[in-house]
Amino acid sequence: MLFIDSPEQHVRQPVEADQAHECRAVFQALSVSRSKLELQKMPAEILDAIIKLVGAESARRLCSLCRAFRQISFPYIHTSRKLTILRIPNLHSLDWHLMRSNEIIKHLTIARQKFMENMMFITRPDVILRIRRLELATANDVCYRGLLKLAQVRDVDTVFSVYCRPVVQGINNLLAGARHLTTLCFTRIEISSAIVAVMADMPALYTLEILYCDYKLPSADGDSDKVPSVRNLTLRGKPNERTLHPLAFLPNVLVLVLAGEPLYSPICLPSDSFRECYNPFSTLERIIIQFPEHDETLRIYDWMCDAIRKFDGLRLTHFKALMQSPLDYLDTEKFVFALQFAPLRTLVLDGLWHIPEDLFIELADCPQLEQLTLTYAHYNDTSRAATVWPEPMSQYAEWLAYLPALRDFAWNYLVDPLARSGTREYWNEVGYPVVPDGRLPDLRFRDWSVLARIFVAYCPDLHSLEFLSERTAILAFTMGPGRDVDGRVTVVSHDLPWNGSKRQEEMNPNDDVVNTKNAWVVGLDE
């Protein structure tokens, strides 16, 4: 534990070393002049530890206080950089319709000049050697070409190549000097063979994010470089098979995020010939599939079965599927069948239309399954809010007992449907007691610990139970291993602030891999 002395209050303010946000709060609470007073009294070792926790942005603010702090914080202020070419305005704007070709070319020239100035600063040896996380982004080249055509520029390709050539060369030079990168993100960058060759010489590059980028596969008789160090990969792009083409130069990916977007940009898989050469399920240990096309779910199953036949099983320990439209049981059953050939420990099936007893019986053939998240969705419903499931809660608790190793379970079962309905709908149900004085039932009831005891009765080894709405736990319990004075298993109900749910971040992470917020990300030592 670190302490910051406050001479005005004569107290010692603790700062937990494992909670960087507390350190940031301390910096933000102090004025600039007072920050100098407080920080000057600290040993350099403590400042060094704090700067490592608060990150690059806070280090830059500290750097501006005085020369001494700049010397201390300088090694940290360039660890993360983002370089973006100036984006162009909306092509549908009236002003841009009226601009002349020379004005548009002038705009492109200014954008290129600004990009190259930033490039010259970042490629300084004292800066580039400290960069560990780099983001490179640009506006879509189709927009630039459309802008030039809109201005009736005669030779668009020539003008564009004159503008683009220095930028492409600058990116290549930057990557060639940043050999110590651990995380790299491309957004709308054309990934050429030269860029792949440069990445192949980065021994510490283990996280790569490719968003809306073009990569052309080499010809059948050609040979491309491989990037063996990458372990974590995120792919997002337009709904075509080229989105997954970077798998051709990434042979050792362990964590793959296929991040589609509902309706606009769902996941599409490449051809079967690509699968024969570059099937990622041969090495994958953790995968997140987000919003595949309905027909693509069957192809994902085919890819998994192909890896099972060729490599005598799968290596998957973590599997998450987030569906664009609710998945029927026949398709769910195929996924579960393929996962029986993997040492599966964590499973997330987000968006199931039918959840029968047979599903839990099939999951029982995954003997190492410890963490399970299920979300039920009505037909044509893309929401993952808490909802009414078809069967009573006790029925699912009984079925959950089929899973011998289960420790953590989360689902979007709606606990209090009365609070979500009209105030008098339940009065119309047969057998509902009549309240003579017109009083409403207690809709603020919150002591739901009895629900956890229902599950413990069927699953004595269950450690946690969460009721979700989207990915947020609205109710959360931990059970055992101790017992109370009556001999019952102890049940702890967690308050809402706790329900930001660190356990959900572990069991059901989002698709953010570059910022290392994803708990499934692996490092070089794994």
MOURLIN-V893590 format. One record per residue. N is the residue number from 1. RES is the residue in one small letter. SS is DSSP state (a for helix, b for strand, c for the rest). NEAR is the number of other C-alpha atoms within 10 Angstrom. Layout:
N_RES_SS_NEAR ; N_RES_SS_NEAR
//
This chain:
1_m_c_7 ; 2_l_b_13 ; 3_f_b_14 ; 4_i_b_17 ; 5_d_b_15 ; 6_s_b_13 ; 7_p_c_10 ; 8_e_c_6 ; 9_q_c_8 ; 10_h_c_8 ; 11_v_b_11 ; 12_r_b_12 ; 13_q_b_13 ; 14_p_b_13 ; 15_v_b_19 ; 16_e_c_13 ; 17_a_c_15 ; 18_d_c_10 ; 19_q_c_11 ; 20_a_a_16 ; 21_h_a_15 ; 22_e_a_16 ; 23_c_a_22 ; 24_r_a_18 ; 25_a_a_12 ; 26_v_a_13 ; 27_f_a_18 ; 28_q_a_12 ; 29_a_a_10 ; 30_l_c_13 ; 31_s_c_10 ; 32_v_a_15 ; 33_s_a_9 ; 34_r_a_13 ; 35_s_a_16 ; 36_k_a_15 ; 37_l_a_14 ; 38_e_a_15 ; 39_l_a_17 ; 40_q_a_13 ; 41_k_c_11 ; 42_m_c_14 ; 43_p_c_9 ; 44_a_a_13 ; 45_e_a_9 ; 46_i_a_13 ; 47_l_a_17 ; 48_d_a_15 ; 49_a_a_12 ; 50_i_a_19 ; 51_i_a_23 ; 52_k_a_15 ; 53_l_a_19 ; 54_v_a_18 ; 55_g_c_18 ; 56_a_a_20 ; 57_e_a_16 ; 58_s_a_20 ; 59_a_a_23 ; 60_r_a_18 ; 61_r_a_15 ; 62_l_a_23 ; 63_c_a_19 ; 64_s_c_13 ; 65_l_c_14 ; 66_c_c_10 ; 67_r_a_10 ; 68_a_a_12 ; 69_f_a_20 ; 70_r_a_17 ; 71_q_a_10 ; 72_i_a_17 ; 73_s_a_23 ; 74_f_a_18 ; 75_p_a_19 ; 76_y_a_20 ; 77_i_a_22 ; 78_h_c_22 ; 79_t_c_19 ; 80_s_b_17 ; 81_r_b_16 ; 82_k_b_13 ; 83_l_b_15 ; 84_t_b_15 ; 85_i_c_18 ; 86_l_c_17 ; 87_r_c_14 ; 88_i_c_16 ; 89_p_c_11 ; 90_n_c_11 ; 91_l_c_14 ; 92_h_c_9 ; 93_s_c_9 ; 94_l_a_9 ; 95_d_a_10 ; 96_w_a_16 ; 97_h_a_12 ; 98_l_a_10 ; 99_m_c_13 ; 100_r_c_14 ; 101_s_a_17 ; 102_n_a_12 ; 103_e_a_12 ; 104_i_a_19 ; 105_i_a_18 ; 106_k_a_11 ; 107_h_a_14 ; 108_l_a_22 ; 109_t_a_15 ; 110_i_a_13 ; 111_a_a_17 ; 112_r_a_17 ; 113_q_a_17 ; 114_k_a_14 ; 115_f_a_20 ; 116_m_a_17 ; 117_e_a_10 ; 118_n_a_14 ; 119_m_a_17 ; 120_m_a_11 ; 121_f_a_12 ; 122_i_a_22 ; 123_t_c_19 ; 124_r_c_12 ; 125_p_a_11 ; 126_d_a_13 ; 127_v_a_17 ; 128_i_a_22 ; 129_l_c_18 ; 130_r_c_19 ; 131_i_c_23 ; 132_r_c_19 ; 133_r_b_21 ; 134_l_b_22 ; 135_e_b_17 ; 136_l_b_16 ; 137_a_b_18 ; 138_t_c_17 ; 139_a_c_15 ; 140_n_c_16 ; 141_d_a_14 ; 142_v_a_9 ; 143_c_a_15 ; 144_y_a_18 ; 145_r_a_16 ; 146_g_a_13 ; 147_l_a_24 ; 148_l_a_23 ; 149_k_a_14 ; 150_l_a_17 ; 151_a_c_19 ; 152_q_c_12 ; 153_v_c_17 ; 154_r_c_11 ; 155_d_c_10 ; 156_v_a_15 ; 157_d_a_12 ; 158_t_a_10 ; 159_v_a_15 ; 160_f_a_16 ; 161_s_a_12 ; 162_v_a_11 ; 163_y_a_17 ; 164_c_a_16 ; 165_r_a_10 ; 166_p_a_15 ; 167_v_a_18 ; 168_v_a_17 ; 169_q_a_11 ; 170_g_a_17 ; 171_i_a_17 ; 172_n_a_18 ; 173_n_a_15 ; 174_l_a_18 ; 175_l_a_20 ; 176_a_a_17 ; 177_g_a_17 ; 178_a_c_24 ; 179_r_c_20 ; 180_h_c_18 ; 181_l_c_24 ; 182_t_c_22 ; 183_t_b_23 ; 184_l_b_22 ; 185_c_b_19 ; 186_f_b_18 ; 187_t_b_20 ; 188_r_c_17 ; 189_i_c_21 ; 190_e_c_17 ; 191_i_c_16 ; 192_s_c_14 ; 193_s_a_16 ; 194_a_a_14 ; 195_i_a_17 ; 196_v_a_19 ; 197_a_a_17 ; 198_v_a_19 ; 199_m_a_25 ; 200_a_a_19 ; 201_d_c_19 ; 202_m_c_21 ; 203_p_c_16 ; 204_a_c_17 ; 205_l_c_25 ; 206_y_c_24 ; 207_t_b_27 ; 208_l_b_24 ; 209_e_b_22 ; 210_i_b_21 ; 211_l_b_19 ; 212_y_c_19 ; 213_c_c_21 ; 214_d_c_20 ; 215_y_c_18 ; 216_k_c_13 ; 217_l_c_18 ; 218_p_c_11 ; 219_s_c_8 ; 220_a_c_6 ; 221_d_c_5 ; 222_g_c_7 ; 223_d_c_9 ; 224_s_c_14 ; 225_d_c_17 ; 226_k_c_18 ; 227_v_c_24 ; 228_p_c_18 ; 229_s_c_21 ; 230_v_c_28 ; 231_r_c_24 ; 232_n_b_28 ; 233_l_b_25 ; 234_t_b_22 ; 235_l_b_22 ; 236_r_b_22 ; 237_g_c_24 ; 238_k_c_18 ; 239_p_c_19 ; 240_n_c_13 ; 241_e_a_14 ; 242_r_a_19 ; 243_t_a_23 ; 244_l_a_23 ; 245_h_a_18 ; 246_p_a_20 ; 247_l_a_21 ; 248_a_a_21 ; 249_f_a_19 ; 250_l_c_22 ; 251_p_c_20 ; 252_n_c_19 ; 253_v_c_24 ; 254_l_c_24 ; 255_v_b_24 ; 256_l_b_26 ; 257_v_b_21 ; 258_l_b_23 ; 259_a_b_23 ; 260_g_c_25 ; 261_e_b_17 ; 262_p_c_16 ; 263_l_c_12 ; 264_y_c_9 ; 265_s_b_17 ; 266_p_c_23 ; 267_i_b_28 ; 268_c_c_25 ; 269_l_c_21 ; 270_p_c_14 ; 271_s_c_11 ; 272_d_a_13 ; 273_s_a_9 ; 274_f_a_16 ; 275_r_a_17 ; 276_e_a_11 ; 277_c_a_10 ; 278_y_a_18 ; 279_n_c_19 ; 280_p_a_23 ; 281_f_a_25 ; 282_s_a_23 ; 283_t_c_18 ; 284_l_c_21 ; 285_e_c_22 ; 286_r_b_23 ; 287_i_b_23 ; 288_i_b_22 ; 289_i_b_19 ; 290_q_b_23 ; 291_f_c_23 ; 292_p_b_26 ; 293_e_c_21 ; 294_h_a_17 ; 295_d_a_9 ; 296_e_a_15 ; 297_t_a_23 ; 298_l_a_15 ; 299_r_a_17 ; 300_i_a_17 ; 301_y_a_18 ; 302_d_a_17 ; 303_w_a_20 ; 304_m_a_21 ; 305_c_a_22 ; 306_d_a_19 ; 307_a_a_21 ; 308_i_a_19 ; 309_r_a_10 ; 310_k_a_10 ; 311_f_a_13 ; 312_d_c_13 ; 313_g_c_20 ; 314_l_c_25 ; 315_r_c_21 ; 316_l_c_23 ; 317_t_c_18 ; 318_h_b_24 ; 319_f_b_20 ; 320_k_b_22 ; 321_a_b_19 ; 322_l_b_20 ; 323_m_b_23 ; 324_q_b_23 ; 325_s_b_23 ; 326_p_b_22 ; 327_l_b_23 ; 328_d_c_14 ; 329_y_a_16 ; 330_l_a_9 ; 331_d_a_15 ; 332_t_a_19 ; 333_e_a_15 ; 334_k_a_15 ; 335_f_a_21 ; 336_v_a_19 ; 337_f_a_17 ; 338_a_a_18 ; 339_l_a_27 ; 340_q_c_18 ; 341_f_c_18 ; 342_a_c_19 ; 343_p_c_18 ; 344_l_c_22 ; 345_r_c_19 ; 346_t_b_22 ; 347_l_b_23 ; 348_v_b_21 ; 349_l_b_21 ; 350_d_b_25 ; 351_g_b_24 ; 352_l_b_21 ; 353_w_c_19 ; 354_h_c_19 ; 355_i_c_18 ; 356_p_c_13 ; 357_e_a_14 ; 358_d_a_12 ; 359_l_a_16 ; 360_f_a_18 ; 361_i_a_15 ; 362_e_a_16 ; 363_l_a_21 ; 364_a_c_19 ; 365_d_c_17 ; 366_c_c_21 ; 367_p_c_15 ; 368_q_c_17 ; 369_l_c_22 ; 370_e_c_20 ; 371_q_b_23 ; 372_l_b_22 ; 373_t_b_21 ; 374_l_b_18 ; 375_t_b_28 ; 376_y_b_26 ; 377_a_c_25 ; 378_h_c_18 ; 379_y_c_14 ; 380_n_c_11 ; 381_d_c_13 ; 382_t_c_14 ; 383_s_c_17 ; 384_r_c_18 ; 385_a_c_17 ; 386_a_c_24 ; 387_t_b_21 ; 388_v_c_16 ; 389_w_c_18 ; 390_p_c_11 ; 391_e_c_10 ; 392_p_c_10 ; 393_m_a_15 ; 394_s_a_14 ; 395_q_a_11 ; 396_y_a_17 ; 397_a_a_18 ; 398_e_a_16 ; 399_w_a_17 ; 400_l_a_23 ; 401_a_c_21 ; 402_y_c_18 ; 403_l_c_21 ; 404_p_c_18 ; 405_a_c_18 ; 406_l_c_24 ; 407_r_c_18 ; 408_d_b_21 ; 409_f_b_21 ; 410_a_b_24 ; 411_w_b_24 ; 412_n_c_26 ; 413_y_b_22 ; 414_l_c_18 ; 415_v_c_19 ; 416_d_c_15 ; 417_p_a_14 ; 418_l_a_15 ; 419_a_a_12 ; 420_r_a_11 ; 421_s_c_10 ; 422_g_c_9 ; 423_t_c_11 ; 424_r_c_10 ; 425_e_a_9 ; 426_y_a_14 ; 427_w_a_13 ; 428_n_a_9 ; 429_e_c_9 ; 430_v_c_7 ; 431_g_c_8 ; 432_y_c_9 ; 433_p_c_9 ; 434_v_c_10 ; 435_v_c_10 ; 436_p_c_6 ; 437_d_c_6 ; 438_g_c_7 ; 439_r_c_8 ; 440_l_c_10 ; 441_p_c_11 ; 442_d_c_9 ; 443_l_c_11 ; 444_r_c_8 ; 445_f_c_8 ; 446_r_c_10 ; 447_d_c_8 ; 448_w_c_13 ; 449_s_a_17 ; 450_v_a_10 ; 451_l_a_16 ; 452_a_a_23 ; 453_r_a_18 ; 454_i_a_15 ; 455_f_a_24 ; 456_v_a_22 ; 457_a_a_15 ; 458_y_a_17 ; 459_c_c_21 ; 460_p_c_17 ; 461_d_c_18 ; 462_l_c_25 ; 463_h_c_19 ; 464_s_b_22 ; 465_l_b_22 ; 466_e_b_25 ; 467_f_b_23 ; 468_l_b_27 ; 469_s_b_19 ; 470_e_c_15 ; 471_r_c_21 ; 472_t_b_18 ; 473_a_b_26 ; 474_i_b_22 ; 475_l_b_22 ; 476_a_b_23 ; 477_f_b_21 ; 478_t_b_18 ; 479_m_b_23 ; 480_g_b_17 ; 481_p_b_12 ; 482_g_b_10 ; 483_r_b_12 ; 484_d_c_10 ; 485_v_c_7 ; 486_d_c_7 ; 487_g_c_8 ; 488_r_c_12 ; 489_v_b_17 ; 490_t_b_18 ; 491_v_b_22 ; 492_v_b_14 ; 493_s_b_18 ; 494_h_c_16 ; 495_d_c_12 ; 496_l_a_13 ; 497_p_a_9 ; 498_w_a_13 ; 499_n_a_19 ; 500_g_a_14 ; 501_s_c_20 ; 502_k_a_13 ; 503_r_a_18 ; 504_q_a_21 ; 505_e_a_16 ; 506_e_a_15 ; 507_m_a_25 ; 508_n_c_26 ; 509_p_c_20 ; 510_n_c_19 ; 511_d_c_21 ; 512_d_c_15 ; 513_v_c_23 ; 514_v_c_21 ; 515_n_c_10 ; 516_t_c_13 ; 517_k_c_14 ; 518_n_c_16 ; 519_a_c_17 ; 520_w_c_24 ; 521_v_c_21 ; 522_v_c_18 ; 523_g_c_14 ; 524_l_c_14 ; 525_d_c_4 ; 526_e_c_7
//
